Amino acid sequence: MQGDIGDPKSYADAAEECSVLVHAAFESSASAVAKDKSAIDALIEAGRRGAQPKTLIFTSGVWVHGDTGGKLVTSRTPLHPIKLVAWRRRTSRWSCTRRTVRGLVIRPGCVYGGGAG
């Protein structure tokens, strides 16, 4: 299924029918953070309808841990994001605290795609 991160209506109906929703998209523009939040909101809203229960997987990144000095981090390690990705701390928390979906956050080292990364 193809959708546009800036247009939640382009994927909302399909999301309602899914049991697992994976948000791994990001678009680099001046409105990227707002579009990301809008996508999360739309997926959480889709969690209220259709197939139940739903799991929402939000793809963040290790940059939210900041400079760890080479130390191992876990899901319990406090976040100290660099300024560029500081907004992801709030989005991660938001996607995991909704009652309409079971929220999970993954933090891969790097996500590649579209000839960049």
Helices and strands as residue ranges (DSSP letters): G 8-10, H 12-16, E 20-23, H 32-46, E 55-59, G 62-65, G 83-85, H 87-96, E 102-106
